[in-house]
Amino acid sequence: MNIWYLNAYAGGPGIGSGWRPYYLCREFNRSANTATVITSSFHHLLETEVGQPAERVVEGVQYFAVPTRRYRGNGAGRILNMLQYALGVARLHKDIPHRLDAPDAIIVSSPHPFAYISAWFLSRRFRCRLAFEIRDLWPLSLRVILGLPAWHPLVLSCSWLERFAYRTADVVVALLPGADRYIACIGMEPKRFYWAPNGVVDGEDQPQKPIRSETGRKAAAKMELWRTEGRCVLIYAGSLGPPNGVDVLVEALGVLRNRPPATGLGVLIIGKGGSTAAIAERIKALQLEDVEVSQPVAREEALALMAKADMAYAGGRSLDALYKYGTSVNKVMDYMMTGLPIVFPHYAYKGPVGESGAGIQLARGTPETVAEAIFTLAEMPAEERRQMGTLGRHYVKEHFIWPKIAAGYIDALTDGDWARTAEADGAIT
């Protein structure tokens, strides 16, 4: 089966964060399929701001980049980039057979939902299967996180798009364990539903690769210094935007200045985003001398740095209206695979930390409750922390291995009577 995996913000080795498309397509290829990642030539998660080449093969996975404009922040430039990607996807049929082979299945992933109509158009043209992969619950995320009103044009357009996708996709795939409940709540019933969370690579709990970048070596040296001082080391590795709640962590560290754990504490924050400057200013204002903010590093180096920590912070805010449908956060999977006990600062339906016992899951993350959770883990004997981490590692290896997730994905795409005809299905020719 020839699969097109559409994800505007796709990452992978040497590309940027967001490795899900790479891992899934690698597993699809290993099971006698051919998968191509179709991404945007520029997006904010790339390791470099130069952009991507039109075509390349990354460790056996083919990438095809739709030309899009550069942008900064979340303004009009980013919206134009999204629309350019959607229009570029609609024209992909012109690249057949010169650069792409016609698909048997199209997966359209939804960092933003605008490419879905283009994917639907292509699925009709090629009479192929169509999967809509829900990463975020649009437009619910816009209303809960950004506070946009129900009448906002972006909310209305996303609402129409999601309903159209649920109604027309052959299979709806979701990263969130409770997404089917959300779909039912808005009165929709997809033809087929499959839960395909973010996963882990079996073996990533083994010895890590050397840290080679200057940024990574500097962070590692700081962690080693804290260790020689006998400190307990906490790590956060992820985006630094308002939804990530790292400001709550910083305020919690301010609370702990008045009640530090006996061992002392060293905190490494790795990432960048819209809140980076504000976080740095607040750390300075609170005089948190043992908090280091580092620029992002390659995923392999981030895993190696995690292996040097004693515990991790998951981030996120207490948004019950959204998280009652669950979460699927890459960094939490990585923390668990590394064997770190985790402070998970909000409720989430079937949250993996609470389900596995791999740390402390809070009902609501405030500076005070997060500080108490960090204090508890820091004061805990090291062996008890290791036991928590072991529970998490065993849990993800049992439930969240990429080959298992990809195999279920293929079953969802191929199960049942998928035969299509131009007459019955109204194919576009």
C-alpha positions as CSV (number, residue, x, y, z in Angstrom):
1,M,0.0,0.0,0.0
2,N,1.3,3.4,-0.9
3,I,0.6,5.9,1.9
4,W,0.8,9.7,1.9
5,Y,1.2,11.1,5.4
6,L,0.3,14.8,5.4
7,N,1.7,16.8,8.3
8,A,2.7,20.4,7.9
9,Y,5.0,20.4,10.9
10,A,6.6,17.0,10.4
11,G,10.0,16.5,12.1
12,G,12.5,13.7,12.2
13,P,16.3,13.1,12.5
14,G,18.1,16.2,11.4
15,I,14.8,18.0,10.7
16,G,13.2,19.2,13.9
17,S,10.9,18.1,16.7
18,G,7.7,16.3,16.1
19,W,9.1,12.8,15.1
20,R,5.7,11.1,14.9
21,P,5.4,11.2,11.1
22,Y,8.9,9.7,10.8
23,Y,8.3,6.9,13.3
24,L,5.0,5.9,11.8
25,C,6.2,6.0,8.2
26,R,9.3,4.1,9.1
27,E,7.1,1.3,10.6
28,F,4.7,1.4,7.7
29,N,7.7,0.8,5.4
30,R,8.9,-2.1,7.5
31,S,5.6,-3.8,7.0
32,A,5.7,-4.0,3.2
33,N,4.1,-0.6,2.6
34,T,5.6,2.6,1.0
35,A,5.0,5.8,3.0
36,T,5.9,9.4,2.2
37,V,5.8,12.3,4.6
38,I,4.4,15.4,2.9
39,T,5.3,18.4,5.0
40,S,5.8,22.2,4.7
41,S,9.1,23.6,3.4
42,F,9.1,26.0,6.4
43,H,7.6,25.7,9.9
44,H,8.6,26.8,13.4
45,L,9.6,23.4,14.6
46,L,12.6,23.0,12.2
47,E,16.1,22.8,13.6
48,T,17.2,25.5,11.1
49,E,15.4,28.6,9.8
50,V,16.7,27.9,6.3
51,G,13.8,25.7,5.4
52,Q,13.7,22.2,3.8
53,P,14.7,20.9,0.4
54,A,11.8,19.8,-1.9
55,E,12.7,16.1,-1.6
56,R,15.0,14.0,0.6
57,V,15.2,10.6,2.2
58,V,15.8,10.6,6.0
59,E,17.0,7.2,7.3
60,G,14.8,5.3,4.8
61,V,11.8,7.6,5.0
62,Q,10.9,9.8,2.0
63,Y,10.1,13.5,2.7
64,F,8.4,15.7,0.2
65,A,8.1,19.5,1.1
66,V,5.3,21.7,-0.2
67,P,6.7,25.3,-0.8
68,T,5.5,27.7,1.9
69,R,6.5,31.1,3.2
70,R,8.6,31.8,6.3
71,Y,6.9,33.3,9.3
72,R,7.5,34.3,12.9
73,G,5.1,34.1,15.8
74,N,1.4,33.3,15.5
75,G,0.2,36.2,13.3
76,A,-1.0,36.5,9.8
77,G,2.2,35.1,8.4
78,R,1.6,31.8,10.0
79,I,-2.0,31.7,8.8
80,L,-0.8,32.3,5.2
81,N,1.8,29.5,5.6
82,M,-1.1,27.2,6.6
83,L,-3.2,28.2,3.6
84,Q,-0.2,27.8,1.3
85,Y,0.4,24.3,2.5
86,A,-3.3,23.4,2.0
87,L,-3.3,24.8,-1.5
88,G,0.0,23.1,-2.3
89,V,-1.4,19.7,-1.1
90,A,-4.4,20.2,-3.5
91,R,-1.9,20.4,-6.4
92,L,0.1,17.3,-5.5
93,H,-1.6,15.3,-8.3
94,K,0.5,17.3,-10.7
95,D,3.6,15.6,-9.3
96,I,2.4,12.2,-10.4
97,P,4.2,10.2,-11.7
98,H,7.3,12.5,-11.9
99,R,8.0,12.9,-8.2
100,L,5.3,11.0,-6.4
101,D,3.4,7.7,-6.9
102,A,-0.4,7.8,-6.7
103,P,-1.6,6.9,-3.1
104,D,-3.7,4.0,-2.0
105,A,-4.3,5.8,1.4
106,I,-3.9,9.4,2.6
107,I,-3.4,10.3,6.2
108,V,-4.0,14.0,7.0
109,S,-2.7,14.9,10.4
110,S,-4.0,18.0,12.1
111,P,-1.5,20.4,13.7
112,H,-4.0,22.6,11.8
113,P,-7.0,21.3,9.9
114,F,-6.9,23.4,6.8
115,A,-5.2,20.7,4.6
116,Y,-8.1,18.3,5.1
117,I,-10.2,19.6,2.2
118,S,-7.2,19.3,-0.1
119,A,-6.7,15.7,1.1
120,W,-10.4,14.9,0.6
121,F,-10.2,16.2,-2.9
122,L,-7.1,14.0,-3.6
123,S,-8.8,11.0,-2.1
124,R,-11.7,11.4,-4.4
125,R,-9.5,11.9,-7.4
126,F,-7.4,8.8,-6.7
127,R,-10.3,6.7,-5.2
128,C,-8.1,6.0,-2.2
129,R,-8.7,5.6,1.5
130,L,-8.7,8.7,3.7
131,A,-7.7,9.0,7.4
132,F,-8.2,12.1,9.5
133,E,-5.7,12.1,12.3
134,I,-6.7,14.4,15.3
135,R,-3.7,15.8,17.1
136,D,-5.6,18.7,18.7
137,L,-9.3,19.1,19.2
138,W,-10.2,21.9,16.9
139,P,-11.9,24.3,17.6
140,L,-12.1,23.4,21.3
141,S,-8.4,24.1,21.8
142,L,-8.9,27.6,20.3
143,R,-11.7,28.4,22.8
144,V,-10.1,26.8,25.9
145,I,-6.4,27.8,25.4
146,L,-6.8,31.1,23.5
147,G,-10.1,32.2,24.9
148,L,-11.6,32.8,21.4
149,P,-15.4,33.3,21.4
150,A,-17.7,30.8,19.6
151,W,-18.5,33.4,16.9
152,H,-14.8,34.0,16.0
153,P,-14.2,33.3,12.3
154,L,-11.3,31.0,13.0
155,V,-13.5,29.0,15.5
156,L,-16.4,28.8,13.0
157,S,-14.1,27.7,10.1
158,C,-12.4,25.0,12.3
159,S,-15.8,23.8,13.5
160,W,-17.1,23.4,10.0
161,L,-13.8,21.7,8.9
162,E,-13.8,19.2,11.8
163,R,-17.4,18.2,11.2
164,F,-16.8,17.8,7.5
165,A,-13.8,15.6,8.3
166,Y,-15.6,13.4,10.8
167,R,-18.4,12.9,8.3
168,T,-16.3,12.2,5.2
169,A,-13.1,10.4,6.4
170,D,-12.9,6.6,6.0
171,V,-11.3,6.4,9.5
172,V,-10.8,9.0,12.2
173,V,-7.5,8.4,14.1
174,A,-6.9,10.3,17.4
175,L,-3.9,10.7,19.7
176,L,-6.2,11.4,22.6
177,P,-7.7,8.3,24.4
178,G,-11.1,10.1,24.9
179,A,-11.4,11.8,21.5
180,D,-14.3,9.5,20.6
181,R,-16.2,10.9,23.5
182,Y,-15.6,14.4,22.2
183,I,-16.8,13.4,18.7
184,A,-19.9,12.0,20.2
185,C,-20.5,15.1,22.2
186,I,-20.7,17.2,19.1
187,G,-23.2,14.8,17.5
188,M,-20.9,13.1,15.0
189,E,-20.3,9.4,14.4
190,P,-17.3,8.6,12.2
191,K,-17.3,5.4,10.1
192,R,-14.3,4.0,12.0
193,F,-12.3,5.2,15.0
194,Y,-8.8,4.2,16.0
195,W,-6.7,5.5,19.0
196,A,-3.1,5.9,17.9
197,P,-1.2,7.8,20.7
198,N,2.4,9.0,20.5
199,G,4.8,6.2,21.1
200,V,8.3,5.2,22.0
201,V,11.1,3.3,20.4
202,D,12.0,0.1,22.1
203,G,15.7,0.4,23.0
204,E,15.7,4.1,23.8
205,D,16.1,3.2,27.4
206,Q,19.6,1.9,26.5
207,P,22.9,3.9,26.8
208,Q,22.5,7.2,24.9
209,K,24.6,8.6,22.1
210,P,27.4,11.1,23.0
211,I,26.3,14.8,23.4
212,R,28.2,16.7,20.7
213,S,26.6,20.1,20.4
214,E,28.0,23.1,22.4
215,T,24.5,23.7,23.8
216,G,24.1,20.1,24.9
217,R,27.6,19.9,26.4
218,K,27.0,23.1,28.4
219,A,23.7,21.7,29.8
220,A,25.3,18.4,30.6
221,A,28.2,20.1,32.4
222,K,25.7,22.0,34.5
223,M,23.9,18.8,35.4
224,E,27.1,17.1,36.4
225,L,28.0,20.1,38.6
226,W,24.7,19.8,40.4
227,R,25.3,16.1,40.9
228,T,28.7,16.6,42.4
229,E,27.0,19.1,44.8
230,G,24.6,16.4,45.8
231,R,21.6,18.1,44.3
232,C,18.4,16.4,43.0
233,V,18.1,17.3,39.3
234,L,14.8,18.1,37.6
235,I,14.4,18.5,33.8
236,Y,11.8,20.0,31.5
237,A,12.3,19.5,27.8
238,G,9.7,21.0,25.5
239,S,8.1,24.2,24.1
240,L,8.1,27.4,26.2
241,G,4.7,28.8,25.2
242,P,1.7,29.9,27.3
243,P,-0.1,26.5,27.0
244,N,3.0,24.7,28.3
245,G,2.8,26.1,31.8
246,V,6.5,26.4,32.5
247,D,5.8,29.7,34.3
248,V,3.9,27.6,36.9
249,L,7.1,25.6,37.4
250,V,9.2,28.7,37.8
251,E,6.7,30.1,40.4
252,A,6.8,26.7,42.2
253,L,10.6,27.0,42.4
254,G,10.1,30.4,43.9
255,V,8.0,28.8,46.6
256,L,10.7,26.2,47.2
257,R,13.2,28.9,48.0
258,N,11.5,29.2,51.4
259,R,11.4,25.4,51.9
260,P,14.1,23.7,49.8
261,P,14.6,20.0,49.8
262,A,17.4,18.8,52.0
263,T,19.5,17.7,49.0
264,G,19.1,21.0,47.2
265,L,17.7,21.2,43.7
266,G,19.0,21.9,40.2
267,V,16.6,22.6,37.3
268,L,17.3,22.4,33.6
269,I,14.7,23.9,31.2
270,I,15.3,23.0,27.6
271,G,13.2,24.7,24.9
272,K,12.1,27.9,23.2
273,G,8.8,29.6,22.5
274,G,6.8,32.7,23.0
275,S,7.3,32.7,26.8
276,T,11.1,32.3,26.7
277,A,11.9,35.9,27.6
278,A,9.3,36.2,30.3
279,I,10.4,33.0,31.9
280,A,14.1,34.2,31.9
281,E,13.0,37.5,33.4
282,R,11.0,35.8,36.1
283,I,13.9,33.4,37.0
284,K,16.1,36.5,37.4
285,A,13.5,38.4,39.5
286,L,13.1,35.4,41.9
287,Q,16.9,35.0,42.1
288,L,16.7,31.3,41.2
289,E,20.4,30.7,40.8
290,D,20.2,26.9,40.2
291,V,17.8,27.1,37.3
292,E,19.4,26.9,33.8
293,V,17.4,27.7,30.6
294,S,18.9,26.1,27.5
295,Q,18.1,26.4,23.9
296,P,16.7,23.3,22.2
297,V,19.0,20.4,21.3
298,A,18.5,17.5,18.9
299,R,16.2,14.8,20.2
300,E,19.0,12.3,20.7
301,E,20.8,14.8,22.9
302,A,17.6,15.6,24.8
303,L,17.2,11.9,25.7
304,A,20.8,11.8,26.9
305,L,20.2,14.8,29.1
306,M,17.1,13.2,30.5
307,A,19.1,10.2,31.5
308,K,21.2,12.4,33.7
309,A,18.2,13.8,35.6
310,D,16.4,12.5,38.7
311,M,12.9,13.6,37.8
312,A,11.0,15.5,35.2
313,Y,8.2,18.1,34.8
314,A,5.5,17.4,32.2
315,G,4.2,21.0,31.8
316,G,0.7,22.0,30.6
317,R,-2.1,23.8,32.4
318,S,-5.2,22.8,34.3
319,L,-7.7,22.9,31.4
320,D,-10.3,20.3,32.4
321,A,-12.6,21.2,29.5
322,L,-9.8,20.0,27.1
323,Y,-7.9,17.4,29.1
324,K,-11.1,15.4,30.0
325,Y,-10.5,13.8,26.6
326,G,-6.9,13.0,27.5
327,T,-3.4,14.1,26.4
328,S,-0.6,12.5,24.3
329,V,2.6,14.5,24.9
330,N,5.9,13.4,23.3
331,K,8.0,14.5,26.2
332,V,6.0,12.5,28.7
333,M,6.6,9.4,26.6
334,D,10.3,10.2,26.5
335,Y,10.5,10.8,30.2
336,M,8.8,7.5,31.0
337,M,11.0,5.6,28.5
338,T,14.1,7.2,30.2
339,G,12.8,6.0,33.6
340,L,12.2,9.3,35.2
341,P,9.5,9.9,37.8
342,I,7.3,12.8,36.6
343,V,5.4,15.7,38.1
344,F,2.3,15.8,35.9
345,P,0.6,19.1,36.9
346,H,-3.0,18.7,35.8
347,Y,-5.9,16.2,35.4
348,A,-6.0,14.2,32.2
349,Y,-8.3,11.4,31.2
350,K,-6.3,8.2,31.2
351,G,-3.1,10.2,31.8
352,P,-0.1,7.8,31.6
353,V,1.6,9.0,34.7
354,G,-1.5,8.4,36.9
355,E,-2.3,5.1,35.1
356,S,1.2,3.7,35.6
357,G,2.2,5.2,38.9
358,A,5.3,6.8,37.3
359,G,5.2,9.9,39.4
360,I,2.8,12.4,40.9
361,Q,-0.3,13.5,38.9
362,L,-2.0,16.5,40.4
363,A,-5.7,17.4,40.1
364,R,-4.7,21.0,39.5
365,G,-1.3,22.6,39.0
366,T,-0.7,25.7,41.0
367,P,2.7,27.0,42.2
368,E,2.0,25.6,45.6
369,T,0.8,22.1,44.5
370,V,3.7,21.8,42.0
371,A,6.2,22.9,44.7
372,E,4.8,20.2,47.0
373,A,5.1,17.5,44.4
374,I,8.7,18.5,43.5
375,F,9.6,18.5,47.2
376,T,8.0,15.1,47.7
377,L,10.0,13.5,44.9
378,A,13.2,15.3,45.9
379,E,12.9,14.1,49.5
380,M,12.1,10.6,48.4
381,P,14.9,8.0,48.6
382,A,16.6,7.5,45.3
383,E,15.5,3.9,45.1
384,E,11.9,4.8,45.4
385,R,12.2,7.3,42.6
386,R,13.9,4.6,40.5
387,Q,11.0,2.3,41.2
388,M,8.5,4.9,40.0
389,G,10.6,5.4,36.8
390,T,10.7,1.7,36.2
391,L,6.9,1.5,36.4
392,G,6.7,4.2,33.7
393,R,9.2,2.5,31.5
394,H,7.5,-0.9,31.7
395,Y,4.1,0.8,31.0
396,V,5.1,2.6,27.8
397,K,7.0,-0.5,26.5
398,E,3.8,-2.5,27.0
399,H,1.3,0.0,25.5
400,F,3.1,2.6,23.4
401,I,5.7,0.9,21.2
402,W,5.6,2.4,17.6
403,P,5.5,-1.0,15.8
404,K,2.3,-1.9,17.7
405,I,0.7,1.5,17.1
406,A,1.6,1.4,13.4
407,A,0.3,-2.1,12.9
408,G,-3.1,-1.1,14.4
409,Y,-3.1,1.9,12.1
410,I,-2.7,-0.3,9.0
411,D,-5.5,-2.5,10.3
412,A,-7.7,0.5,10.7
413,L,-6.9,1.6,7.1
414,T,-7.5,-1.8,5.5
415,D,-10.1,-3.6,7.7
416,G,-13.5,-4.1,6.1
417,D,-14.8,-3.6,2.6
418,W,-12.9,-0.7,1.2
419,A,-13.6,-1.4,-2.5
420,R,-14.4,1.9,-4.2
421,T,-15.7,2.6,-7.7
422,A,-16.0,5.9,-9.5
423,E,-19.7,5.5,-9.9
424,A,-20.5,4.6,-6.3
425,D,-18.1,7.0,-4.7
426,G,-18.3,10.0,-7.0
427,A,-14.6,10.0,-7.8
428,I,-13.1,13.1,-9.4
429,T,-11.4,12.3,-12.7
